[in-house]
Amino acid sequence: MKLDPSLRSLVLRATSAIDVGDASLIQSLWSGYGKILRVPLTFDVVDPTNPASVIVKHVSPPCEQQDSPGNSHPRGWNTDRSHQRKVRSYEVEATWYREFSDRCDPTCRVPAGLLVESIEGNWGFVLEDLDASGFASRKSHLDRDGVFVVLAWLANFHATFLGEPLSGLWPVGTYWHLATRHDEYQVMQPGKLKEAAAAIDDRLNACRFQTAVHGDAKVANFCFSVDGTRTAAVDFQYVGRGCGMKDVAYFLSSCVSEVECERNESVYLDFYFQALRQSLASRNSTIDGDALEAEWRAMYPFAWADFTRFLLGWCPGHHKLNRYSRRITEQVLAECI
């Protein structure tokens, strides 16, 4: 497809290319809020360091009233509150690429943000093409070694931003946190989890140790090397302040069965915390690793319970509401009530 003139101009300004080829659609954004394109580049001089392509994320929010039948949401949440949350998420992502992403080293690889601009009320992101940079593999499920690869990424990401000011990102990271999910909370069936939702949220937010959480760290948002030993993350709409266990619990829910979660919970947590300690040591951090691990281990069940609360309102029949997540949640409720 031909690239819109404003996007073409954005790409040319973001690179030293003299022209662009026809764009190919990678995917549409959630709820029809735009699209992600791969755009080939043409240069006037042959140089192996020139990228063959870039990724363009074009955010174009729907104009119609958000609760109208014409704006279809996959789960039916077509409210103005939902719309405003999405708009804010792209503002946060723009801030992430402008001010924070270049702090991520190869241990927590992210695409380079070449240029981010607001275009006539929309947003245009010109990003490094991770496929061309050696991360062309996508996965929906992971074996144990694959889980370790992403847990190492998360540990290094969390160590990078531990205790750092995160102005401009979400004050509370993750897309499901309670303050932005009143609609889903209201439709939850009455019960202990609904009664304890605020207390669970408070416990997570009150952690002494806070970092930047990715906020949507599902396996689909990780790009892997062909041999599966390296990974890079994309989609930073919900990055913000939080306890690292939110990312860990949510990631495991996205790619590991309930049986594997039950069987390998301690294995995965032990690996994560070992990687976190190693990452802090490599950064000459003075943070008390014992205190950090003790606090965050205790928060792992709370992170699961917090996400379970969201699912029970958003999609009560979701497959992630399984025996493992329910057992973990009951454990938290016994402590909170």
Secondary structure, 3 states (H helix, E strand, C coil): CCCCHHHHHHHHHHCCCCEECCCEEEEECHHHCEEEEEEEEECCCCCCCCCCEEEEEEECCCCCCCCCCCCCCCCCCCCHHHHHHHHHHHHHHHHHHHHHHHHCCHHHECCCEEEEEEECCEEEEEEECCCCCCCCECCCCCCHHHHHHHHHHHHHHHHHHCCCCCCCCECCCCCCCHHHCHHHHHCCCCCHHHHHHHHHHHHHHCCCCCEEECCCCCHHHEEECCCCCCEEECCCCCCEEECCHHHHHHHHHHHCCHHHHHHHHHHHHHHHHHHHHHHHHHCCCCCCHHHHHHHHHHHHHHHHHHHHHHHHHHCCCCCCCCHHHHHHHHHHHHHHC
